[in-house]
């Protein structure tokens, strides 16, 4: 789980860089913006090894139609969080917070 990204002059930094977890754990991935970010433009993506990146959550907290209910998003201004409640082994992968004017949906 890691990434940092820039959007214009805004730099997005994620913590922690990596997480070890057991099935059933609650996982929090934090995303901090260097300046205030619009909640409508903050999106979370997941990429599993060997697969295309896919949208999980758009506009900070709205779940994509294919995203399991154990995923949730929250936050505002400079601090955003992706939470996985009751993580499953299949949730292993890379997670990215991105600030875009629109979000991209990729089907595997």
DAURCOR-V54818 format. One line per field, one symbol per residue. ss: DSSP state (H for helix, E for strand, - for the rest). phi: phi as a letter, one per 40 degrees, with the letter a starting at -180 (. if undefined). psi: psi as a letter, one per 30 degrees, with the letter a starting at -180 (. if undefined). A space follows every 50 residues. Layout:
ss: ???
phi: ???
psi: ???
This chain:
ss: ---EEEE--EEEEEE-----------EEEEEEEEEEE-HHHEEEEEE--- ---EEEEE---EE-------EEEEEEEEEEEEEE----HHH--EEEEEE- --------
phi: .aibabbgccbbbbaccabbabdgccbbbbbbccadbcccbcbbbbbcdg bccbcbbbfgbcccdccccccabahafbbbbbbbcgdbdcccibbbcbbb cabbbbbc
psi: jllklkjbgkkkkkllekkklkkflkkkkkkkkflkkkffgjlklkjlkg llkkkeklhegkklfgklffklklllcfklkkkjjhkleffkakkkkkjl fllkkkk.
